[in-house]
Amino acid sequence: MKLTELIRGLDIVAVKGDRGLDVVDICYDSRRCREGSLFVAVSGLKHDGHDYIGQAVCNGAAAVVLEKEVAVPAGVAAVRVRDSRRTLGLLGRRFFRNPSGSLCVVGVTGTSGKTTLTFLLESIFREAGSSVGVLGTVNYRFGGKTMPAPNTTLESLDLQRILREMADSGVQNVVMEVSSHALAQHRVDDCEFDIGVFTNLSSEHMDYHKTMEEYFLAKRRLFDTLLDGRKGNRRWRMVVNVDDPWGKRLLGEVGAEAVTFGMDPAADVTCEDASFSLEGIRAAAKTPAGRVMIRSGMIGRFNLSNILAAVAASYALDVPTEAVEAGIRKATGIPGRLEKVGDDGDPSVFVDYAHKEAALRAVLENLSPFKEGRLITVFGCGGDRDRQKRPLMGKAAVALSEITILTSDNPRSEDPLEIIREIEKGINSGAARKLEKDALGRNFDRGYLVIPDRRDAIEFAVRLARRDDIVLIAGKGHETYQIIGDRTIPFDDREVVREALAARRR
């Protein structure tokens, strides 16, 4: 594509060099540039692309988009714009021929439930006979291909690139987790969404957004800015959880027509009756189109909310009831989301991604009714992330578990023991008894202990568990690594649990 065509209509300050050159690719990572590329210099949190213009040119970049007055090598076209990051998405949309315009794109946002909902909708769309692509926290997948997910939501250029690959491979429906970071950084501004789904909102990412108000406003952008009617063939634009106070606020502030869901009897999609067990959920959902019978291997009331969200989104998209029921029934084994590990005869051990106070509390509250013995919880908090949640998670864990084991999550550059001490501040305010690892005995039935090594903590919990106990390993879920200092080492909670259970059987 000609450079002059790519930059037409952009917010340009100045252009120097040959506007008529052919651009064969676009990149924002100088290492990925090749002969004939257009390099976009983006200022990031840790690195500034303007510092790598020389390297990009050495690797073949023929043109550069930048927002600062910096020197550009002779013979290289330079396009100065007011906002490089925003321009990156606009260039990607144009270069890849607006792929989302030919796809049915469902954006899912909220604090919890996004990943589970994408798996549910993927299963439902497949049962309806559609080819599906998923972009989310666990991975990116379509057409038999699975790719690792470095971020919940891709950078704008990468997003346009993968959407083009999906469209070209025959994908019809795309389900995308949309993070608050991506919304605040305009990474999804150039996608044409058919509907947006709001799951819930609770405290998270306060290191980035600073306040709940800022966090909410970032989420709201999906609904009041991006669902702007570019796709005019949908009556319903929003699918919103009315059990959540932030969902009710969203409905009041955004004028688009909505399908509501929740346990509130006034919701468009609600539950008429439900039963729960460690084997799953049995329920009937009431919708404007009639009843949907729910049979799911997922566990707990919060997963019923996720299922109702899937039913509501399916109703908004006119998916047949038979496909909805079959899709929900077949959506099992969602990685790291209350994923049960072990065999019959073992204690019930679950691995879950809950890494914030509201999510941890929800998981524990949903497991509690099923326990016949103790609830044993193993968790830690990530380093270099929101520190405010640490004591809150500690307080929730000891309030809802008989035994809590504090350990490391991904400590990153922080001292694991210092992170644990911050968690303990919430526990000490609840006057929970601190236990010693070597003090196994009849009094080892309530309290907490500290085992900083995560493998040791998991192995101890499995060894400690009685047959009628429930063990929850929380925080990392589907992750297959642990970040300690500047090292990323292989670590999968599920594999450690399997090894510990095998050792227990011997």
C-alpha positions in Angstrom: 0.0 0.0 0.0 1.3 3.5 -0.8 2.3 5.6 2.1 0.2 8.5 0.9 -2.9 6.3 1.0 -2.0 5.0 4.5 -1.7 8.4 6.1 -4.6 10.1 4.3 -6.9 11.8 6.8 -4.6 11.3 9.9 -3.9 14.0 12.4 -0.6 15.0 10.8 1.8 17.7 11.9 4.3 17.4 9.1 5.6 15.0 6.4 9.1 14.8 5.0 10.3 12.5 2.3 8.7 10.3 -0.4 5.0 9.9 0.2 4.6 7.6 -2.8 6.8 4.7 -1.5 5.3 1.3 -1.1 4.7 0.1 2.5 4.9 -3.7 2.8 4.3 -4.0 6.5 3.8 -2.0 9.7 5.7 -2.5 12.9 6.1 -0.8 16.3 8.9 -3.1 17.5 12.1 -2.2 15.7 13.3 -5.8 15.8 10.4 -6.9 13.6 11.0 -4.4 10.9 12.0 -5.6 7.4 12.7 -4.1 4.0 9.9 -1.6 3.1 8.3 -1.5 6.6 6.7 1.5 8.2 7.9 1.9 11.8 5.6 3.6 14.3 7.5 5.1 17.2 5.2 4.7 20.3 6.0 6.0 23.7 5.4 3.2 26.2 5.5 2.9 30.0 9.0 1.3 30.0 10.4 2.0 26.5 10.1 4.8 24.0 10.0 3.8 20.4 11.6 7.1 19.3 14.9 5.7 20.8 14.8 2.8 18.4 14.2 4.6 15.1 17.8 4.0 14.0 17.6 0.3 14.7 14.3 0.1 12.8 15.9 1.8 9.8 18.9 -0.6 9.9 16.4 -3.5 9.8 14.8 -2.1 6.6 12.2 0.5 7.7 11.6 2.9 4.8 9.3 5.3 6.6 8.7 6.3 10.2 5.7 7.7 12.1 6.6 9.7 15.2 5.2 12.3 17.5 8.4 13.9 18.8 11.0 16.1 17.0 13.8 13.7 16.7 16.4 13.1 13.9 15.5 10.6 11.2 18.2 9.1 8.9 18.5 10.6 5.5 16.4 9.0 2.8 13.7 7.8 5.2 10.2 9.3 5.0 9.0 10.8 8.3 5.4 11.4 9.2 5.0 13.4 12.4 1.6 13.0 14.1 0.1 14.3 17.3 -0.4 10.8 18.9 1.6 7.9 17.7 -0.3 5.3 19.7 -3.6 6.4 18.4 -2.2 6.5 14.9 -0.9 2.9 15.2 -4.5 1.5 15.4 -5.7 3.7 12.6 -2.9 2.6 10.3 -3.5 -1.1 11.3 -7.2 -0.8 10.5 -6.5 0.7 7.1 -3.5 -1.6 6.2 -5.4 -4.8 7.0 -8.6 -3.5 5.4 -10.9 -3.2 8.4 -11.2 -6.9 9.2 -13.7 -6.5 12.1 -16.2 -4.9 9.6 -16.9 -8.4 8.1 -16.9 -10.3 11.5 -19.4 -10.6 14.3 -17.4 -9.2 17.2 -18.5 -9.7 20.8 -16.5 -7.6 23.3 -16.5 -8.8 26.9 -15.4 -6.5 29.7 -15.6 -6.5 33.5 -13.4 -7.5 36.4 -14.3 -11.2 36.7 -15.9 -13.8 34.5 -14.5 -12.6 31.1 -12.5 -15.8 30.4 -15.3 -18.1 31.4 -17.8 -16.2 29.3 -15.6 -16.4 26.2 -15.3 -20.2 26.6 -19.1 -20.4 26.9 -19.8 -18.3 23.9 -17.2 -20.1 21.9 -18.9 -23.4 22.6 -22.4 -22.0 21.9 -21.3 -20.5 18.5 -19.8 -23.8 17.5 -23.0 -25.6 18.3 -24.8 -23.1 16.2 -22.5 -24.1 13.3 -20.3 -21.0 13.2 -16.5 -20.8 13.0 -15.2 -19.0 16.1 -12.1 -17.0 17.1 -11.3 -16.2 20.7 -8.9 -13.5 22.0 -8.4 -13.7 25.7 -6.3 -14.2 28.8 -5.6 -17.9 28.4 -4.7 -17.8 24.7 -5.7 -16.6 21.2 -7.2 -19.4 19.1 -9.0 -19.9 15.8 -9.1 -22.4 12.9 -7.3 -25.1 14.9 -4.4 -22.7 15.8 -3.6 -21.7 19.4 -1.2 -18.9 20.3 0.1 -17.8 23.7 -1.5 -14.6 25.1 1.1 -12.1 26.4 -1.8 -9.7 27.2 -5.5 -10.1 27.7 -6.0 -7.7 24.8 -3.5 -7.2 22.0 -1.8 -4.0 21.0 -3.9 -2.2 18.3 -1.8 -3.2 15.3 -1.5 -6.8 16.4 -5.2 -7.0 17.0 -6.0 -5.8 13.4 -3.4 -8.3 12.0 -4.9 -11.3 13.8 -8.5 -10.2 13.0 -7.5 -10.1 9.3 -6.0 -13.7 9.7 -9.3 -14.8 11.3 -11.5 -13.2 8.5 -9.3 -14.7 5.8 -9.5 -18.2 7.4 -13.3 -18.2 7.4 -14.0 -17.1 11.0 -17.5 -15.7 11.4 -17.7 -14.9 15.1 -15.0 -13.4 17.3 -15.2 -13.3 21.1 -12.8 -10.9 22.7 -11.8 -10.1 26.3 -11.5 -6.3 26.5 -9.3 -5.2 29.3 -9.5 -1.8 31.0 -5.9 -1.1 30.0 -6.7 -1.7 26.4 -9.7 0.6 26.6 -7.7 3.4 28.3 -4.9 3.0 25.8 -7.2 3.0 22.8 -6.0 -0.4 21.6 -9.5 -1.5 20.6 -10.8 1.8 19.2 -10.5 0.6 15.6 -12.6 -2.5 16.1 -16.2 -2.6 15.0 -18.1 -4.4 17.9 -21.5 -5.9 17.4 -22.3 -6.1 21.1 -20.5 -5.4 24.4 -21.0 -7.5 27.5 -20.5 -6.1 31.0 -19.9 -8.8 33.7 -19.2 -6.9 36.9 -16.8 -4.4 38.5 -14.7 -4.7 41.7 -11.4 -3.3 42.8 -8.4 -4.2 40.5 -5.6 -2.5 38.7 -5.6 0.4 41.2 -1.9 0.8 40.6 -2.9 1.9 37.0 -6.3 3.5 37.3 -5.8 4.9 40.8 -9.6 5.1 41.6 -12.7 3.0 41.0 -14.2 5.9 39.2 -11.3 5.9 36.6 -11.5 2.1 36.4 -15.3 2.3 35.6 -14.8 5.1 33.1 -12.3 3.0 31.2 -14.7 0.1 31.0 -17.6 2.4 30.0 -15.7 3.5 26.9 -16.6 0.2 25.3 -20.3 1.1 25.5 -20.5 4.8 25.2 -17.7 5.3 22.6 -17.0 2.2 20.7 -20.5 0.8 20.3 -21.3 3.8 18.2 -23.6 2.3 15.6 -21.0 1.7 12.9 -22.7 -1.7 12.6 -26.4 -0.7 12.3 -27.8 -4.2 11.9 -28.1 -5.0 15.6 -31.0 -3.9 17.8 -29.2 -4.8 21.0 -25.8 -3.2 21.6 -25.3 -3.9 25.3 -25.6 -7.0 27.6 -25.4 -5.9 31.2 -25.3 -7.6 34.6 -28.0 -5.8 36.7 -27.0 -7.6 39.9 -23.9 -5.4 39.9 -24.3 -1.8 41.0 -21.8 -0.6 38.4 -23.9 -2.4 35.8 -27.0 -0.5 36.9 -25.0 2.7 36.7 -23.8 1.8 33.2 -27.4 1.3 32.0 -28.3 4.7 33.4 -25.4 6.5 31.7 -25.4 4.9 28.3 -28.4 5.2 26.0 -28.0 2.1 23.9 -30.6 -0.6 24.0 -29.6 -3.4 26.4 -30.4 -7.0 27.3 -30.0 -7.3 31.1 -29.2 -10.5 33.0 -28.9 -11.5 36.7 -30.7 -13.1 39.6 -32.9 -9.9 39.8 -36.4 -11.1 38.7 -36.7 -7.9 36.6 -33.8 -8.8 34.4 -34.5 -9.8 30.8 -32.6 -13.0 31.4 -32.8 -14.5 34.9 -33.0 -17.8 36.7 -36.3 -19.4 37.7 -34.7 -22.2 39.8 -31.3 -23.6 40.3 -29.5 -26.4 42.2 -25.7 -26.5 42.9 -23.3 -29.3 43.7 -19.6 -30.2 43.2 -20.9 -32.0 40.0 -22.2 -28.7 38.6 -25.3 -26.5 38.0 -28.8 -27.4 37.1 -31.1 -24.5 36.4 -33.7 -22.9 34.1 -33.1 -19.5 32.6 -36.1 -17.3 31.7 -35.6 -15.2 28.5 -37.9 -13.1 26.3 -37.7 -16.0 23.8 -38.6 -18.7 26.3 -36.9 -21.0 28.7 -33.3 -22.2 28.4 -32.5 -25.4 30.4 -29.0 -25.2 31.9 -27.0 -28.3 32.6 -23.3 -27.5 33.3 -20.3 -29.1 35.0 -19.2 -25.6 36.2 -19.5 -24.9 39.9 -21.1 -22.2 42.0 -23.4 -19.3 41.9 -20.9 -16.9 40.3 -20.6 -19.4 37.4 -24.4 -19.3 37.1 -24.0 -15.5 36.5 -21.5 -16.2 33.8 -23.9 -18.7 32.2 -26.8 -16.2 32.3 -24.4 -13.7 30.6 -23.8 -16.2 27.8 -27.6 -16.8 27.5 -28.2 -13.1 27.3 -25.5 -12.5 24.7 -26.9 -15.4 22.7 -30.4 -14.0 22.8 -29.0 -10.6 21.6 -27.4 -12.3 18.7 -30.4 -14.5 17.8 -28.6 -17.8 18.5 -31.1 -20.8 18.6 -32.0 -22.1 22.0 -30.9 -25.7 21.1 -27.4 -24.4 20.4 -27.3 -22.4 23.6 -28.3 -25.4 25.7 -25.8 -27.7 24.0 -23.0 -25.2 24.1 -23.4 -24.6 27.8 -23.5 -28.4 28.5 -20.3 -29.0 26.5 -18.3 -26.0 27.9 -16.3 -27.8 30.6 -12.7 -27.8 31.8 -12.1 -24.1 31.5 -8.4 -23.8 32.3 -7.7 -22.5 35.8 -11.3 -21.5 36.5 -12.3 -23.7 39.4 -10.6 -26.5 37.6 -10.8 -29.7 39.5 -7.6 -31.7 39.7 -7.4 -35.3 40.9 -9.3 -38.6 40.8 -12.2 -40.1 42.8 -11.0 -40.9 46.2 -8.7 -37.9 46.4 -9.6 -34.7 48.4 -11.4 -32.2 46.2 -8.7 -29.9 44.9 -9.5 -26.9 42.8 -7.1 -24.5 40.9 -8.5 -21.0 40.2 -7.2 -17.7 38.8 -8.8 -15.6 41.6 -6.1 -13.0 42.3 -8.1 -10.2 43.8 -10.3 -9.9 46.9 -13.7 -10.0 45.3 -12.8 -13.0 43.1 -11.2 -14.9 46.0 -14.2 -14.2 48.2 -16.6 -15.3 45.5 -14.8 -18.6 44.9 -14.6 -19.4 48.7 -18.3 -18.4 49.3 -19.3 -20.7 46.4 -17.2 -23.7 47.6 -18.2 -23.4 51.3 -21.7 -25.0 51.0 -20.1 -28.1 49.6 -17.6 -28.8 52.3 -18.0 -31.6 54.7 -14.7 -31.0 56.4 -12.3 -28.1 56.2 -11.7 -25.5 53.4 -8.0 -25.1 52.9 -6.8 -22.1 50.8 -3.4 -21.6 49.3 -2.7 -18.2 47.8 -0.2 -15.3 47.4 -0.2 -11.9 45.7 1.8 -10.8 42.7 4.7 -8.4 43.1 4.9 -5.0 41.4 1.1 -4.9 41.2 -1.8 -3.4 43.2 -0.7 -3.5 46.8 -4.0 -2.3 48.2 -5.6 -5.7 47.7 -3.1 -7.7 49.7 -4.5 -7.3 53.2 -8.1 -7.5 51.8 -7.3 -10.9 50.3 -5.8 -12.1 53.5 -8.8 -11.0 55.5 -11.2 -12.7 53.1 -9.2 -16.0 53.0 -9.1 -16.5 56.8 -12.7 -15.4 57.2 -13.9 -18.1 54.7 -11.3 -20.9 55.1 -10.5 -23.1 58.1 -6.8 -23.2 57.0 -5.1 -20.5 55.0 -1.6 -21.0 53.6 0.2 -17.8 52.5 2.8 -18.3 49.8 4.3 -16.7 46.7 2.5 -15.9 43.5 4.6 -14.1 40.9 6.8 -12.0 43.3 8.6 -10.3 40.4 11.1 -7.8 41.8 9.6 -7.7 45.3 10.7 -9.7 48.3 8.2 -12.6 48.7 8.3 -12.3 52.5 7.5 -8.6 52.3 4.5 -9.3 50.1 3.3 -12.0 52.6 3.8 -9.5 55.5 1.4 -7.1 53.7 -1.1 -9.9 53.3 -0.8 -10.6 57.1 -1.9 -7.1 58.0 -5.4 -8.0 56.9 -5.2 -11.4 58.7 -3.9 -9.9 62.0 -6.8 -7.4 62.1 -9.1 -10.5 62.2 -7.1 -12.1 65.0 -6.6 -15.4 63.2 -4.1 -17.7 64.9 -0.8 -18.2 63.2 0.2 -21.9 63.0 3.5 -23.6 62.5 4.2 -26.0 59.7 5.6 -28.7 62.0 2.7 -28.5 64.5 0.4 -31.0 62.8 -2.1 -32.3 65.3 -5.6 -32.2 66.6 -5.5 -28.4 67.0 -4.5 -27.9 63.4 -8.1 -27.1 62.4 -8.3 -23.3 62.1 -5.7 -20.6 61.5 -3.0 -19.7 58.9 0.6 -20.4 58.2 3.3 -19.1 56.0 5.1 -21.3 53.4 6.9 -18.9 51.0 7.8 -21.6 48.4 4.7 -22.2 46.3 5.5 -25.8 45.5 6.1 -26.6 49.2 2.8 -24.8 50.1 0.8 -26.8 47.6 2.4 -30.1 48.6 1.7 -29.3 52.3 -1.9 -28.5 51.6 -2.5 -31.7 49.7 -0.7 -33.7 52.4 -2.7 -32.0 55.1 -6.1 -32.5 53.5 -8.5 -35.1 54.7 -10.8 -37.0 52.4 -13.7 -34.7 53.1 -11.7 -31.5 52.9 -11.8 -29.0 49.9 -8.5 -27.5 48.8 -8.3 -24.3 46.8 -5.1 -23.2 45.1 -5.8 -19.6 44.0 -4.1 -16.8 42.1 -2.3 -18.3 39.1 -5.0 -20.5 37.5 -4.0 -21.4 33.9 -0.5 -19.9 34.1 2.4 -22.3 33.4 5.2 -20.1 34.8 6.3 -18.2 37.9 8.1 -14.8 37.7 10.8 -14.5 40.4 13.1 -11.5 40.1 14.0 -11.2 36.4 13.5 -15.0 35.8 10.5 -16.7 34.4 10.5 -20.4 35.4 8.1 -23.2 34.4 5.5 -23.7 37.1 1.9 -25.0 36.7 -0.2 -25.3 39.9 -2.2 -28.1 38.3 0.9 -30.2 37.6 2.2 -29.6 41.2 -1.2 -30.7 42.6 -1.2 -33.9 40.4 2.3 -34.8 41.6 1.3 -34.1 45.3 -1.8 -36.3 45.0 0.2 -39.1 43.4 2.7 -38.9 46.3 -0.2 -39.0 48.8 -1.6 -42.2 47.2 1.7 -44.0 47.6 
